[in-house]
Amino acid sequence: MVDKFIDVFNALSSDPIPKEKIIDEVNSIPQFRVDQLCKMVIKELEEQKERGNPRNEEELIRGFNEISRIGLREGVLPSALYLLYTMNAKNYMN
């Protein structure tokens, strides 16, 4: 099951990374940092929601790229960021 998620996260990030490297990175990030990163992702997702549904594939890909850029700016592999957010999203739901 994890392999399928990692395949999806690699596709979303447009930068395939080996599963072991993603898992190592996820395991190396302390929880306070995970919280910061997830809040950044939530903010971006909220902004995307305010702009409305993507009208075409290009806009959809642009949204995924914005999430990937958060990871890159923060020194986290985009695929690892997607995995961290997926694993922790329930903690941030209102």
HELIX and SHEET records of a PDB file:
HELIX    1   1 VAL A    2  SER A   13  1                                  12    
HELIX    2   2 LYS A   19  SER A   28  1                                  10    
HELIX    3   3 GLN A   31  ARG A   51  1                                  21    
HELIX    4   4 GLU A   57  ARG A   73  1                                  17    
HELIX    5   5 PRO A   78  ASN A   88  1                                  11    
HELIX    6   6 ALA A   89  TYR A   92  5                                   4    
END                                                                             
